[in-house]
Amino acid sequence: MGPGYEAVRLPEHLAQDAVKVLDGMFGDAVGAVAVVDGWWVFLLPVGSEPGNPGWPADAEYIRAGGQVVLPPGPGVYVVSDQPAWIRWRPDGQLFTAPLLLQLALDALSARTLEVSPRR
């Protein structure tokens, strides 16, 4: 990751649900999002790693200095199996609001627990 940003990588289904929640409640909370190897990568400002309870188990937090290959800028043609931007804001906002993303993911996890059958 670059010196000015970090990222959280989520499975596609979870990322799509989180974006729907955030778009429905906070229209401008989601910044640039890339798809890399089937995972959605949300750019976050440095220092976004939350305390307890943290990101969900199926999320990967990538600190500044970590490694993730991002696609070239928007409007550049990429081969279908290469990293690509799936969301790029015209106002140039790169970062997703980390606290709101974490809250959306927590809410989605709680909803999943609610509807899961008991054993």
N, C-alpha and C positions, 0 to 999 in steps of 0.2 A: 504494500500500500504506500501511497505517497506520504510525504511529511505532514500534509495538512488534513488528511482524512483517514478514517478507518472504515470498516464495513461489517455487515452481518450477512451471512449467506443462509438462505432458507430454501427448503424444498418448494417446488412450484405451487402445489396445492395450498400450502400454508401461506405462501407469499401472496397469492391471488386473493385469498380470503382476507388477509390483513390489509391489502390495498383497498378492497371494497369497503371495509370498516372505516379506514382512515378517510377515504374519499367521501363517504357518506356523512361523516361527522366533522371533519376538518379538511376542507377542499384543497388546502395547500400544504399538507403535512408531508407528502411523499415527493422526494426529489428524483434524481436520476436513478434508474434501475437497469441493471444489465442482466442478461441471461448468459451463464457460463456453465457449460457441461450439464445443462438441465436444472441448475440451481439459479435462483434469483439473488442478485447481489445488490444490496441497498448501501449507498454511500452514507457515512455518518461522520460528524465532526470528531476530531481527536478527543479522547477522554470519555467516550460514550458507553464504555463498558459499565453496565449497571451493577449495583450491589446485589444483595439477596432480594428476590429469588433468582435474578439473572435471566439470561435468555433461555428459551425452551431447549430441551435436550437435543432436538433435531436441528437446532440452529448452530452455526459456526461463527464465532466472533473473530474478526481478523484485525489485529492491532496494527498501528502504523509500523511499517517495516516488514509486515507479513507479506505473503506472496499470493496474488491473484492476478490473472491476466484479464485486463479490461479491453473492450473493443475500441477501435478508433472512434473519432468524433462522430456525431450524428450526420446522416446524409452520405456516409461512405458505404459503398456496397461491401457486404461480407458474405462469404459462403455460408450456407445454411447451418453447418455444424460448427461454425466459429462463434466466439463470443459476439454478442450484439446488444445494442441498447433497445430495450422494450419500452422504456419510458424516459423521455428527455423533455424537460420543461422549457418552453420558449423564453421564460424569464431568466433562465440560466441557473436556477436554484439546483445545486447538486445534492445537497444533504437532505435526508429524511429526518424528521424530528425523532430522535432516538427514544425519548420517554414515551411519546405517543405510540410509536411502533411497538415498544415493549408492552404497553397497556393493551393494545389491540391483540397482540399475541397471547397475553395472559387471559383476556376475555375469551378468545377462541379456544384456548386450552380448557378453560372452565366449561364452556359449552360442550366440548367433546366429552369431558368427564360426565356431564349431566346426562347425555344421551347414550352413553356406553352401557351395555347390558351388565347387570350384576352377575357375579359368578357364584 
